[in-house]
Amino acid sequence: MKVIIFGATGGIGKWALKHALEKGHEVTAFVRTPSKITIKNSALHVIKGDISNYEEVRSAVTGQDAVIWCVGIPMKRKYEKMESLEGHKVLLKAMKSTGVKRLIDWGTPSIPFRKDKKSFSTVVPGILASVALPMPKKEMVAVGEILMSSDLEWTMVRFMAPKDTPYTGKVKVGFGDIKMSFSISREDIAAFMVEQLDTNEYIHSMPIIGS
């Protein structure tokens, strides 16, 4: 499968790149700084670009089978621009133009989903984010809304406390209906996102993952 990863040098993106290549996919890394890509692989193509540039994004997604979005959102109370939200608008326009349908994205349980069961994991994160991180929450919720209103085959993987801990290969999945630890390895998150390339189970869905 031909896959493009946006944010492929980030804390989750670098692991998504690793796992996508290990699974035998032909991978394009769309990054601002190509020199940060240190992996050498004949199936890897690196494109320098900016997520705000429609022509660059459209050119990059042309011919791809799927998109994995790993661009981060600042965990700050306030910041000047909602770059991820604006980047999503550019991406969705480019995907519609080129006929690419499959998108695997990430967010937090602050984004409400129709399958969520009322529980600590679906209620408390949103409340905490409203108090401590109102702008990131606003941006994430807006991203979730534009995905849900699109005609893409999207999956939004939600999680709460990513850590730079060792990969386990064991991920709990739910919608507030099972007990799990919010703490989860960034590599486990990335691997789960890559796994979605081979399944339709969570298309048009927002699974919450933890350990």
Secondary structure, DSSP 4 states (H G I P E B T S, - for coil): -EEEEETTTSTTHHHHHHHHHHTT-EEEEEES-GGG-----TTEEEEE--TT-HHHHHHHHTT-SEEEE------SS--S--HHHHHHHHHHHHHHHHT--EEEEEE-TTS--TTPPSSHHHHHHHHHHHHH-HHHHHHHHHHHHHHHTS-SEEEEEE-SEEE-----S--EEESSSS---SEEEHHHHHHHHHHGGG--TTTTB--EEE-
